[in-house]
């Protein structure tokens, strides 16, 4: 669906609700790509507002003025004003700056104590984002920007719906609706009740709304009091309503009964093999010869044996338990000994996992390369030059790597969980349907079976061509993604 018909449809929906103008939206978040990023949350906040604005919304962003943003974008920001807020008995400085990024207004809230270091301060994250929680509404009142919907993201902004419905109910922000998006329910911002009472003046009567085993839970406060709750894929929305995946919040999510999921999209202007400047050779679905050249160049760059006919399995990932690394530890050595393929990983994280992958490379010279760290340009080349892309996640709220890999004609091998289940159609060798390979149980042998199936399919050139065409035809565009969010916003009003 082209963006113009989408825009017309949303404007018609707004007119049905008696609105002469599209809603004003504010995204409040801890990070935003490309300004400051540690995970997928940043990609959503950095991309979705841009496409919502193309659909006629007035979407703006507010986030901390992290040191990394100052270092990269300081000369491009405009200082607006300064003021102080109260965090209990404390008076804290807030500097307000403005940056225009891809046509989107981004307000940056400065405080060197909280945001002059890492994006997440060790042992002080609660204090960091309690400050941000208080600073957001106070800054909006001083700016005079009164959003129709405040779009909160993860636990860092989970207390905002509570403040709107209590401390700001009689202010100009009193009519503002709130949506909270759960990007990863495993992180909830748990602290003592004394902390939220001291820093945010939350009254005793609200403690029951955020109680988690006798402590205050920022995310639970948002889940209970936001006007709507959603997450980043339909399957993850269902999963977090179960004890297995709900991390203790399945009860309140089920009680709401309105948790929805919208799968993330990818920016096809950034992730486009036909124009990507990070690739040695560009290619498209109709002109695939460049992909073979990308593979050869990638093998040479990473020190793998230059055997272009040998299947290459790539990974770009955080080295964390969530990502299924223990499955690789259990199965990858045997797979490499018994099957003819090469393995290439780019990622960092848990030091124990990093050491294991260094050992894997040493045990399989020329056939395994484990690049510990992260380089954005190299990630593009891995997506383009690999034949398969492995994502054996224990859980995956949405994931964008599988979407990127399909856009580059690299077939994902995924576990059927969360957004991976929603976005990757498993290959059916009888019908030729599918966009990748999958396995269901979180088990190393099941993962190994999916990998062996992919390697067997690799030898069938006709089947591979069909699968690659299918994968590159998947519509994971940001336009459709923004359209679904637009319908959700209008439904809230």
C-alpha positions as CSV (number, residue, x, y, z in Angstrom):
1,X,0.0,0.0,0.0
2,X,1.5,3.4,-1.0
3,X,1.8,6.0,1.6
4,X,-0.8,8.3,0.0
5,X,-3.7,5.9,0.3
6,X,-2.6,5.1,3.8
7,X,-2.6,8.8,4.7
8,X,-6.0,9.2,3.1
9,X,-7.4,6.3,5.1
10,X,-6.1,7.6,8.4
11,X,-7.4,11.1,7.7
12,X,-10.8,9.6,7.0
13,X,-10.7,7.7,10.3
14,X,-9.8,11.0,12.1
15,X,-12.7,12.8,10.4
16,X,-15.1,10.0,11.6
17,X,-13.9,10.8,15.1
18,X,-14.7,14.5,14.6
19,X,-11.0,15.6,14.4
20,X,-10.1,18.4,12.0
21,X,-6.3,17.7,12.5
22,X,-4.3,14.6,13.1
23,X,-3.2,14.0,16.7
24,X,0.0,15.4,18.2
25,X,2.3,12.7,19.5
26,X,5.3,12.7,21.9
27,X,7.7,9.8,22.1
28,X,9.4,9.6,25.4
29,X,12.3,7.2,25.6
30,X,15.8,6.5,27.0
31,X,17.4,6.1,23.6
32,X,16.9,6.9,19.9
33,X,18.9,5.8,16.8
34,X,21.2,7.1,15.5
35,X,21.7,9.5,18.4
36,X,22.1,6.9,21.2
37,X,21.6,3.2,20.9
38,X,22.0,0.0,22.8
39,X,19.2,-2.1,21.3
40,X,16.0,-2.3,19.2
41,X,14.1,0.3,21.3
42,X,16.4,3.0,19.8
43,X,15.6,1.8,16.2
44,X,11.8,2.2,16.9
45,X,12.1,5.6,18.4
46,X,14.5,6.8,15.7
47,X,12.4,5.6,12.8
48,X,8.7,5.5,13.6
49,X,8.1,9.2,14.2
50,X,9.6,10.1,10.8
51,X,7.1,7.9,9.0
52,X,4.1,9.0,11.2
53,X,4.8,12.5,10.2
54,X,4.6,11.5,6.5
55,X,1.1,10.2,7.3
56,X,0.1,13.6,8.7
57,X,0.7,13.2,12.4
58,X,2.7,15.7,14.4
59,X,5.2,13.3,16.1
60,X,8.1,14.6,18.2
61,X,10.6,12.9,20.5
62,X,12.0,13.7,23.9
63,X,15.0,11.9,25.3
64,X,18.0,12.5,27.6
65,X,20.9,14.5,26.3
66,X,23.4,11.7,26.7
67,X,27.1,12.3,26.4
68,X,27.3,10.3,23.2
69,X,24.7,12.6,21.6
70,X,26.7,15.7,22.7
71,X,29.9,14.3,21.2
72,X,28.3,13.5,17.8
73,X,25.6,16.1,17.4
74,X,26.4,18.9,19.9
75,X,27.2,21.5,17.2
76,X,23.8,20.8,15.5
77,X,21.6,21.3,18.6
78,X,19.9,24.5,19.6
79,X,19.8,25.5,23.3
80,X,16.3,26.6,24.2
81,X,16.2,27.3,28.0
82,X,17.1,26.0,31.4
83,X,15.1,25.4,34.6
84,X,15.0,23.3,37.8
85,X,12.8,20.5,38.9
86,X,12.2,19.0,42.3
87,X,13.1,15.4,43.0
88,X,11.8,15.2,46.5
89,X,13.9,17.6,48.5
90,X,16.5,17.9,45.7
91,X,16.6,20.7,43.1
92,X,18.0,19.5,39.8
93,X,19.0,21.4,36.7
94,X,17.3,20.7,33.4
95,X,18.7,22.1,30.1
96,X,16.4,21.9,27.1
97,X,17.9,21.6,23.7
98,X,16.4,21.0,20.2
99,X,17.7,18.9,17.3
100,X,15.9,18.3,14.0
101,X,16.6,14.8,12.8
102,X,15.2,13.7,9.4
103,X,12.5,16.3,9.8
104,X,11.6,15.2,13.3
105,X,11.8,17.6,16.3
106,X,13.9,16.0,19.0
107,X,14.0,17.6,22.4
108,X,17.1,16.7,24.5
109,X,17.0,17.1,28.3
110,X,20.4,17.8,29.8
111,X,21.7,17.0,33.2
112,X,25.4,16.1,33.5
113,X,25.0,14.2,36.7
114,X,22.6,11.8,35.1
115,X,23.4,11.8,31.4
116,X,27.0,12.9,31.3
117,X,28.2,9.2,31.3
118,X,26.7,6.0,30.0
119,X,23.2,5.7,28.7
120,X,22.4,3.5,31.7
121,X,24.4,4.4,34.8
122,X,25.4,1.3,36.8
123,X,23.4,1.1,40.1
124,X,21.7,4.5,39.4
125,X,19.4,3.7,36.5
126,X,16.3,4.2,38.8
127,X,17.5,7.7,39.8
128,X,18.4,8.5,36.2
129,X,15.0,7.8,34.8
130,X,13.1,9.1,37.8
131,X,14.7,12.4,36.9
132,X,13.7,12.0,33.3
133,X,10.2,11.0,34.3
134,X,9.8,14.2,36.2
135,X,11.5,16.3,33.6
136,X,9.3,15.2,30.7
137,X,6.0,16.7,31.7
138,X,7.6,19.8,33.3
139,X,9.5,20.5,30.0
140,X,6.3,20.0,27.9
141,X,4.4,22.6,30.1
142,X,7.2,25.1,29.5
143,X,7.4,24.4,25.8
144,X,3.7,24.7,25.4
145,X,3.5,21.5,23.4
146,X,0.5,19.5,24.7
147,X,0.4,16.1,23.0
148,X,-2.8,14.2,22.5
149,X,-0.9,11.0,23.1
150,X,2.3,10.5,25.1
151,X,3.9,7.3,23.7
152,X,6.0,5.8,26.5
153,X,8.6,3.1,25.9
154,X,9.7,0.4,28.3
155,X,10.2,0.8,32.1
156,X,12.3,4.0,31.8
157,X,9.1,6.0,31.1
158,X,6.6,3.6,32.8
159,X,5.8,6.0,35.7
160,X,4.6,8.7,33.3
161,X,1.1,7.4,32.9
162,X,0.8,7.3,36.7
163,X,2.0,10.9,37.0
164,X,-0.4,12.1,34.2
165,X,-3.4,10.5,36.0
166,X,-2.4,11.9,39.5
167,X,-0.1,14.8,39.7
168,X,-0.8,16.4,36.3
169,X,-4.6,15.6,36.0
170,X,-5.5,19.3,36.7
171,X,-2.8,20.7,34.5
172,X,-2.9,21.5,30.7
173,X,-1.6,17.9,30.3
174,X,-4.7,16.5,32.0
175,X,-6.3,15.4,28.7
176,X,-3.2,13.7,27.4
177,X,-3.7,10.0,26.7
178,X,-0.8,7.5,27.3
179,X,0.4,4.5,25.4
180,X,3.2,2.3,26.7
181,X,5.1,0.0,24.3
182,X,6.8,-3.0,25.9
183,X,10.0,-3.7,23.9
184,X,11.3,-6.2,26.4
185,X,9.3,-7.2,29.5
186,X,12.4,-8.8,31.1
187,X,13.5,-5.3,32.2
188,X,11.0,-3.6,34.6
189,X,12.8,-1.0,36.7
190,X,12.2,-2.5,40.2
191,X,13.1,-0.4,43.3
192,X,11.9,0.3,46.8
193,X,8.6,2.2,47.5
194,X,10.6,4.7,49.6
195,X,12.5,5.6,46.4
196,X,9.4,6.4,44.3
197,X,7.9,8.3,47.2
198,X,11.1,10.3,47.8
199,X,12.0,11.1,44.2
200,X,8.6,11.3,42.5
201,X,6.3,12.0,45.4
202,X,4.1,9.0,44.6
203,X,1.5,8.8,47.4
204,X,1.0,5.6,49.4
205,X,-2.4,5.0,47.8
206,X,-0.7,4.2,44.5
207,X,1.7,1.6,45.8
208,X,-0.7,-1.3,45.2
209,X,-0.8,-0.4,41.5
210,X,2.9,-1.0,41.1
211,X,3.6,-3.6,43.7
212,X,6.0,-6.4,42.7
213,X,6.7,-8.7,45.7
214,X,6.9,-5.7,48.1
215,X,8.8,-3.4,45.7
216,X,7.8,-0.7,43.2
217,X,7.8,-1.7,39.6
218,X,8.1,1.2,37.0
219,X,6.9,-1.0,34.1
220,X,3.9,-2.4,36.1
221,X,2.8,1.2,36.9
222,X,2.7,1.9,33.2
223,X,0.9,-1.4,32.4
224,X,-1.8,-0.7,35.0
225,X,-2.4,3.0,34.3
226,X,-1.6,3.6,30.6
227,X,-4.7,4.1,28.4
228,X,-3.3,1.4,26.1
229,X,-0.6,-1.2,26.2
230,X,1.1,-2.7,23.2
231,X,4.2,-4.5,22.2
232,X,6.4,-5.1,19.1
233,X,4.8,-8.2,17.6
234,X,1.4,-10.0,17.8
235,X,3.0,-13.3,19.0
236,X,5.0,-11.5,21.8
237,X,1.7,-9.8,22.9
238,X,0.2,-13.3,23.4
239,X,3.4,-14.7,25.0
240,X,3.8,-12.0,27.7
241,X,0.2,-12.8,28.9
242,X,1.5,-16.3,29.9
243,X,3.5,-17.2,33.1
244,X,6.4,-18.5,30.9
245,X,7.1,-15.2,29.3
246,X,5.2,-12.6,31.4
247,X,8.0,-12.1,34.0
248,X,5.3,-11.7,36.7
249,X,3.2,-9.2,34.8
250,X,1.0,-11.8,33.0
251,X,-1.8,-11.3,35.5
252,X,-2.2,-7.6,35.1
253,X,-1.8,-7.9,31.3
254,X,-4.6,-10.5,31.2
255,X,-6.7,-8.3,33.4
256,X,-6.5,-5.5,30.9
257,X,-7.5,-7.7,28.0
258,X,-6.4,-5.1,25.4
259,X,-2.7,-5.8,24.9
260,X,-1.9,-5.6,21.2
261,X,1.1,-6.2,19.1
262,X,2.5,-4.4,16.0
263,X,5.6,-5.9,14.3
264,X,8.4,-3.5,13.8
265,X,9.5,-2.5,10.3
266,X,12.8,-1.5,8.8
267,X,13.9,1.6,7.0
268,X,14.3,0.5,3.4
269,X,16.3,3.7,2.7
270,X,19.0,2.4,5.2
271,X,18.7,-1.3,4.6
272,X,18.6,-1.5,0.8
273,X,21.1,-3.8,-1.0
274,X,20.6,-1.9,-4.2
275,X,22.0,1.3,-2.8
276,X,23.8,0.4,0.4
277,X,27.1,2.3,0.4
278,X,28.6,-0.2,2.8
279,X,28.6,-3.0,0.3
280,X,31.4,-3.7,-2.2
281,X,28.8,-4.4,-4.9
282,X,25.1,-3.5,-4.9
283,X,22.4,-5.9,-6.0
284,X,18.6,-6.2,-6.3
285,X,16.1,-9.0,-6.4
286,X,16.2,-8.9,-10.3
287,X,20.0,-8.6,-10.4
288,X,21.5,-10.9,-7.9
289,X,25.0,-11.4,-9.3
290,X,26.3,-8.8,-6.8
291,X,25.4,-10.9,-3.8
292,X,27.9,-13.6,-4.9
293,X,30.6,-10.9,-5.1
294,X,29.6,-9.6,-1.7
295,X,30.1,-13.1,-0.3
296,X,33.5,-13.5,-1.8
297,X,34.6,-10.1,-0.5
298,X,33.2,-10.9,3.0
299,X,35.1,-14.2,3.1
300,X,38.3,-12.4,2.2
301,X,37.7,-9.6,4.7
302,X,37.1,-11.9,7.7
303,X,39.8,-14.4,6.9
304,X,37.5,-17.3,6.1
305,X,38.5,-19.8,3.4
306,X,37.5,-18.3,0.0
307,X,35.1,-21.0,-1.1
308,X,32.1,-19.1,-2.5
309,X,30.2,-22.4,-3.1
310,X,30.4,-23.3,0.6
311,X,27.3,-22.1,2.5
312,X,27.9,-19.2,4.9
313,X,25.8,-18.8,8.1
314,X,26.0,-15.3,9.6
315,X,25.0,-13.8,13.0
316,X,24.9,-10.2,14.2
317,X,23.9,-10.3,17.8
318,X,24.4,-9.4,21.4
319,X,26.1,-12.2,23.3
320,X,23.4,-12.7,25.9
321,X,21.5,-15.7,27.1
322,X,18.3,-14.3,25.5
323,X,19.8,-14.7,22.1
324,X,20.2,-18.5,22.4
325,X,23.9,-18.6,22.7
326,X,23.8,-21.7,24.9
327,X,22.3,-23.6,22.0
328,X,25.3,-22.7,19.9
329,X,27.7,-23.7,22.6
330,X,26.0,-27.1,22.8
331,X,25.8,-27.7,19.0
332,X,28.0,-25.6,16.8
333,X,31.3,-27.5,17.2
334,X,29.6,-30.8,16.1
335,X,27.8,-29.1,13.3
336,X,31.0,-27.6,11.9
337,X,32.8,-31.0,12.2
338,X,30.1,-32.9,10.4
339,X,28.9,-30.4,7.8
340,X,30.6,-28.3,5.1
341,X,29.7,-24.7,5.9
342,X,31.3,-21.6,7.3
343,X,30.2,-19.6,10.3
344,X,30.6,-15.8,10.9
345,X,29.6,-14.0,14.0
346,X,29.7,-10.2,14.8
347,X,28.8,-9.3,18.4
348,X,29.8,-8.7,22.0
349,X,28.4,-9.1,25.5
350,X,28.9,-11.6,28.2
351,X,32.7,-12.1,28.6
352,X,32.2,-15.9,29.0
353,X,30.4,-16.1,25.7
354,X,33.0,-14.0,24.0
355,X,35.8,-16.3,25.2
356,X,33.8,-19.4,23.9
357,X,33.5,-17.9,20.5
358,X,37.2,-17.1,20.4
359,X,37.8,-20.7,21.1
360,X,35.4,-21.8,18.4
361,X,37.4,-19.8,15.9
362,X,40.6,-21.4,17.1
363,X,39.1,-24.9,16.8
364,X,37.8,-24.3,13.2
365,X,40.4,-22.1,11.4
366,X,39.2,-20.8,8.1
367,X,35.7,-22.0,8.7
368,X,34.7,-20.0,11.8
369,X,35.2,-16.3,12.3
370,X,34.0,-14.6,15.5
371,X,34.4,-10.9,15.4
372,X,34.1,-9.7,19.0
373,X,32.8,-6.1,19.0
374,X,30.4,-4.2,16.7
375,X,31.0,-2.4,13.5
376,X,27.9,-1.1,11.7
377,X,29.4,-1.2,8.2
378,X,30.5,-4.8,8.7
379,X,27.0,-5.8,9.9
380,X,25.7,-4.6,6.5
381,X,28.2,-6.7,4.7
382,X,27.3,-9.8,6.8
383,X,23.6,-9.4,6.0
384,X,24.5,-9.1,2.3
385,X,27.2,-11.7,2.0
386,X,25.8,-14.6,4.1
387,X,23.6,-17.3,2.7
388,X,21.8,-17.9,6.0
389,X,21.3,-15.8,9.1
390,X,20.9,-17.5,12.5
391,X,18.6,-16.3,15.3
392,X,18.0,-19.1,17.8
393,X,16.6,-16.8,20.5
394,X,15.1,-18.0,23.8
395,X,12.6,-15.1,23.3
396,X,12.5,-12.3,20.8
397,X,9.9,-9.5,21.2
398,X,10.2,-8.6,17.5
399,X,13.7,-8.6,16.2
400,X,14.8,-6.7,13.1
401,X,17.8,-8.7,12.0
402,X,15.6,-11.3,10.4
403,X,13.8,-8.5,8.5
404,X,17.1,-7.0,7.3
405,X,18.5,-10.4,6.3
406,X,15.4,-11.2,4.2
407,X,15.7,-7.8,2.5
408,X,19.3,-8.7,1.5
409,X,18.3,-12.2,0.2
410,X,19.8,-14.0,3.2
411,X,17.5,-16.6,4.6
412,X,16.9,-16.6,8.3
413,X,17.1,-19.7,10.5
414,X,15.0,-18.8,13.6
415,X,13.3,-20.2,16.6
416,X,9.6,-19.8,16.5
417,X,9.1,-17.2,19.2
418,X,7.7,-13.7,19.3
419,X,8.4,-11.6,16.3
420,X,10.4,-14.3,14.7
421,X,7.4,-16.5,14.4
422,X,5.3,-13.6,13.0
423,X,7.8,-12.5,10.3
424,X,9.5,-15.7,9.0
425,X,7.5,-18.2,7.1
426,X,9.2,-21.7,7.3
427,X,10.2,-23.3,4.1
428,X,7.8,-26.0,2.7
429,X,9.8,-28.1,0.2
430,X,6.6,-29.5,-1.3
431,X,5.0,-26.2,-2.2
432,X,8.1,-23.9,-2.4
433,X,6.5,-21.5,0.0
434,X,8.5,-19.8,2.8
435,X,11.0,-17.1,3.5
436,X,13.4,-19.1,5.8
437,X,13.8,-22.0,8.2
438,X,12.5,-22.4,11.8
439,X,12.4,-24.7,14.8
440,X,10.0,-24.7,17.8
441,X,11.6,-26.2,20.9
442,X,14.4,-24.4,22.7
443,X,16.7,-27.3,22.2
444,X,20.2,-27.6,20.6
445,X,19.3,-30.7,18.5
446,X,16.2,-28.9,17.2
447,X,18.3,-25.9,16.2
448,X,20.8,-28.3,14.6
449,X,18.0,-30.0,12.6
450,X,16.9,-26.6,11.2
451,X,20.5,-25.8,10.2
452,X,20.9,-29.1,8.5
453,X,17.7,-28.6,6.6
454,X,18.9,-25.2,5.4
455,X,22.2,-26.7,4.3
456,X,20.5,-29.5,2.4
457,X,18.2,-26.9,0.7
458,X,21.3,-24.9,-0.3
459,X,22.3,-27.7,-2.7
460,X,18.9,-27.2,-4.5
461,X,19.6,-24.1,-6.6
462,X,16.1,-23.8,-7.9
463,X,14.6,-24.0,-4.4
464,X,17.1,-21.4,-3.1
465,X,16.3,-19.0,-5.9
466,X,12.6,-19.3,-5.0
467,X,13.2,-18.8,-1.3
468,X,15.4,-15.8,-1.9
469,X,12.8,-14.2,-4.2
470,X,10.1,-14.8,-1.5
471,X,12.3,-13.3,1.2
472,X,13.2,-10.2,-0.7
473,X,9.5,-9.7,-1.6
474,X,8.4,-9.5,2.1
475,X,6.9,-6.1,3.0
476,X,8.6,-5.0,6.2
477,X,8.4,-1.4,5.3
478,X,8.2,1.4,7.8
479,X,5.2,2.8,5.9
480,X,3.0,-0.1,6.8
481,X,4.3,-0.2,10.3
482,X,3.5,3.5,10.9
483,X,0.1,3.0,9.4
484,X,-0.8,0.3,12.0
485,X,0.4,2.6,14.8
486,X,-1.7,5.4,13.3
487,X,-4.8,3.3,13.5
488,X,-4.0,2.5,17.1
489,X,-3.5,6.2,18.1
490,X,-6.8,7.1,16.4
491,X,-8.6,4.2,18.2
492,X,-7.3,5.6,21.5
493,X,-9.0,8.9,20.8
